[in-house]
């Protein structure tokens, strides 16, 4: 199983279908996938799929919307979930398909392009995190052999 600490891929898929703003954070990648379904009626401000650095708290994420979506008010509520597995497992859990379905239901077929771009960015971050782990770039030796 790719995500042994699965917090419920099914629950995440259901949340995508009903919440207004969802922040899925990836502790290993130190980034978040933000799904913001808010938009205006004249389509000048579409829903957004955003990859952003992790923040320290849900409150800090709320404040980050002044930077991420300045054309909209700060959301009243944000659903938050973590994902400890791979990006591939996230796709296999149906999250990608649920995002596409939700964006189509909102009347925004460009969501496929936005979701694809976001998932490619997450996959790049995942590869970089794995490379850094394997090369020791993010590790610190606690003991070294004497010379």
Steps between C-alpha positions, in 0.01 A plus 500: 500500500649832390332709771514296823367794700209551263269756651235395255540552129125445474436773757728733309314429175167566674634826645604620154140462392354709779739748663568850370871516584724199567865505606674163457846520648791270429737500800778321309487757221438801725236616254122511477245446226226759539167453329294820506163463330401862564442704185298797384193478284645688202794253489764769542625307806495123438545222757866432574729202544814625675823338619652709778753453777372357827405741774515457875128493578151512346478863613819583311356328192188716532716813504697373198191548284565875501808409292367196312157631403501877562196551277284298743431543870680276747294178521281454805605133532768272362495122515847361574637152434845347487631247250795286602513278194630559152348722236434186295298357791305826518405463134419130548274590794285697254596848615605622156179372342292656779663837437422479127142400574453789743647758262279374216196521730595862570508563125878535472639244254846665524528330837661203326790716383534660845485164681753346263740790558458475879552123507809529279639758741426271797671209321810718440505598868468132594792400275713781644415395858595140422824608331588718801426212735715257302793739464482610862435861406226523763674281758753574768746236621473432873820297498795474265777241491829643627766541231 
